[in-house]
Amino acid sequence: MKFLPSAATALLLAACASTADAPPPVAAKTTPSAPAAPVYVVSDIMGATPAAIDALLGAPALTRQEGDGEYRRYGLSECALIVILYPDDQGAPRAAHLEATALSSAREKPALDACLAAG
């Protein structure tokens, strides 16, 4: 009966030795994904008509007439987009100025390109 405990001990030691000598698992290699394409870019909006901007961004959250110009604020996912429209040479309103603002006063003002890219 002394053979049985010695055999069991030998098997346990062999099992421990085989896992201790095993090479560490190799992490799967992943290729970095390409950066996501921006949702919007400045050229999508700059110079566009109010109807084209609304078709792209939806209805503005705020619209206000200021002399010949029109102020519009659109809520995007990461920021608010301010669009100022002025009449072009033919008198049609077109986006003449774009600015990004934070969604709340607790956040920092985002860059325009980053605001548009996030959508």
N, C-alpha and C positions, 0 to 999 in steps of 0.2 A: 503494500500500500504506500510505501514511500515513493514509488515511481510516479504516482498520480500527482501529488503536489509539485514535484520537481518538473514534470511535463507542463503543468499549468503555469508554473512560474516561467518556464522557458518560452512558452507561447506569449505570455504577457510581455516579457522583455523583448521578444522579437517584434511584436506589434508596436511597441513604443519606439523601438529603434527604427522601424521602417518609416514611421511618421516623422521622427526627428530628422532623418536623413533626406526626406523628400524635399525637393526644391520648392521654394515659395510659389504660390500661384501667380501666373502671369496675368497682368491686367490687360483687358481687351483694348486694343488701340482704336481710338475714335478719331475720325477726321473732323476738324473744326467745321461747323456749319457756316455757310456764307451768311454775311449780315443780311438781315431782312431789308427788302427794298423799302424806301420811304413811302409812307401812305400818300403824302402830299409834298410838293416842292413849290417854291416861290413862283416859278413860271406857270404853275397851274392856276394861280389866283391873280397875280399882278397883271393889270390891264383888262381883266375880265369884267363882264357886265354883271349887274346884280343877279339877274336870272341864272347866269352860268355859275356864279358862286353859290347861290342857293341850291342849284342842282347838284353841285359837288359836295357841299358841306351841310346841307339842310337849312332850315329856317334859322335866322339869327336869333340869339337870345335877347338882344337889345338893338333897336334901330333909333337913331336920332338925327334930325336935320340940323345942320350947322351952316347957315348961310347957303352958299352954292354946293357945299359938300354934304356928305351923308356918312355918319359914324355907324358901324355895325360891329357887334361882338358875337362871335361864334364860340360855343363851348366845344372844345376838343377833348380827347381822352386825358391829356397831360397838362393842358394849358387852355387859356382863352386866347382866341385870335381876334385882334382888332383890325378891321378893314376900313380904310377911309376911301370913299369914292368921290371923285370930282368929275365934272363934265369934260369930255374930250373936245377936240376941235369942232366936231359936229354937234356938240351939246349933249351927247349920250353919256350917262354916268359910267365911269370905269374905275376899277381899283387902282389907286394911285399911291397908297401907303399901307404897309402891313407891319404889325407889331405883335409880339407875343407877351402875354402877361400871365402871372401865376393864377391858379384857380382859387387860392385863398391867400390872405395876408401872411400866413405862417410859412408859406413856401417862397423860395427864391425865384426871381424872374428868370424864365428859361430863354435860351437862345431861339431865335425865330426858326432856324433850320431844324433844330431838335424838336421844337413844338410841332411843326408841320410833319416831320418824319414819323412821329409817334401817332399822328392821326387823331 
